[in-house]
Amino acid sequence: MNTPPRLKKSANPRNNDHVSSRPAVPQTLQHLFMTDEPLKRLYETIADCPNCALAKQRSQTVPGSGPVTANLMLVGEAPGQREDEWGLPFVGRSGQFLDKLLSGIGLTRADVYVTNVVKCRPPKNRDPKEPEIASCSDFLDQQISVINPVVIATLGRFSMARWFPDARISQIHGQVKRIECRYVVPMYHPAAALRNNNLRSVMHDDFEKLLPLLEKQSASNPRASVPPTSKSAHPRNSPL
Ligand code: URA
């Protein structure tokens, strides 16, 4: 693990004016800035990205958080206000509920990789637009390629649409789909469960479905013992 990506200031000079006045990230979240070497260059490229209109309005980019060795990748929608201020995904109210969902299956944020389909905050937290998602798509491809997770859980309809463009979340949430070398499991977005209490237990149940997929992997091929900086030593790069 190495230094936080956030130490690099935004490529947008307007945005750097705010850096010193931004609220400090709590000590308890500092570990989420630790970035494994293979992701560092990608985070720097993301920080410099001028490719869509969101670049002009961001305080900073929110590339992702978590270890390169994570077996589970969670893909949300786009950063909100708190995420834009801190440069970390899912650190607002949705993130607090996400932490509960993870702890329900014995995991913490340090065990999983968390990112979004869009790496900059849309103004007033509006839905990300198609060109914004398309412009960030290659970043997500690269994150998936470097981390090579066993399981990807999509959070909400925008990340679901990347794998299941015509699906309805109410019909396929919690269903395990095998796509090439990994499992993709569509989930509701944590914010949906904050708006609708009934979805809380649905989401807890859906998260339970991740466990057997992850346990199968760790029984056959424990990744914890893999040095995080060695891509070639990645368990799923060796023949199974
Ligand atoms: N909602 C998201 O989809 N992503 C975040 O990072 C925060 C809230």
Boltz pocket constraint, residues with backbone or C-beta under 6 A from the ligand:
constraints:
  - pocket:
      binder: B
      contacts: [[A, 76], [A, 77], [A, 78], [A, 79], [A, 80], [A, 83], [A, 88], [A, 89], [A, 90], [A, 91], [A, 92], [A, 94], [A, 95], [A, 115], [A, 116], [A, 155]]
      max_distance: 6.0
